[in-house]
Amino acid sequence: MLIIKNLYAGYTKDNPILKGIDLTVDKGQVVGILGRNGSGKSTLAKAICGLVAHTKGDILFEGRQLMGLPSCKVANLGMGYFQQGGRVFPSLTVLENLNFTARHIKQNERKIRLEELKVWFELLQKDYRTRLKSSYLSGGEKHQLALAMVLLQKPRFLILDEPSAGLSPANQTAIYDILKKIRKEENLTMMVIEQNVELANKFIDSKQILDTGVFI
């Protein structure tokens, strides 16, 4: 489903963070990308999603070349990206966050998808909670909202950048419980970037260790 060949990527042309990455992810597989801070894990996610400008090599998604495509077109092809920290719009309510993210989706289709998401996300199950501004949410709830915003768009490939970072053990377990249910019911292909090796090992099918821009 995803094939990366000899990928060099970074934020300047002369100093790539990733140095010759090769990776294959099959449909339905969950691959873990593990490594310490600064090893290039987030750069890999951004390169796949079109958020790193200076790259060379090949990134093929379902046979389609992603290199050179803007991030909006990569997303439209079915690539979902949960960014580290659980990015939401704090001045918007929970429902406004969701509707803004999925504004390109027809309203009736959006409503159907929201009903599907309610099964997995406790945050969405009570109307009064969806009317709260997201600045009032706990860290765990913000992570849930950020994940729901991505899943609302029905991606076929989901990249998760540190989904457990900054959360309490209970909230870490809760977010992975949601991911397990989603994987079972939607057969999503995933790439999970994690520092918490113990959590990752319980969820992933295979792993790659990234160190200073190369797999070891």
C-alpha angles and dihedrals in degrees: 000000000000123000122180119188127190093331119188114182140160145121098279129039095233099047112046118188093203115052116194103330118187119187138156124194117188124213112278093014125127112212123190122215106200132180146112127287113291095022093118101259096131091042088058091053092048092047091054091048095048096252097119113073104197111063142133131190129052133301110184120186113187086337094308119121110237097184109114096012118126116245093252091059092046089053091048089056089062105273115138122194126197104194123216112272096026102270115222136154104258096199092056128077121247091260093045090053090053095045093047092051091050097038090124091059119088112260096241092049090048092053092051091050092048090055089053091050093052089070090063103032119062088192090069098046098084121055095216090059092053089055093058119105108249090235086074094056124104120246092260092049092050089053089050092049093048090051092047090051090057095043092048086073091057099233119193093208120040124197114196116194109200097325091179098045115127095004130122116251090257093053091045089056091046094054092048091047088057091048092051092053092047092049092050095048101037102027090226119185109229144189111201119197109198144161092190097085094181093056093043095050091058092056111030129081096210138357143214124202114219120202124173092338100313135087113247 
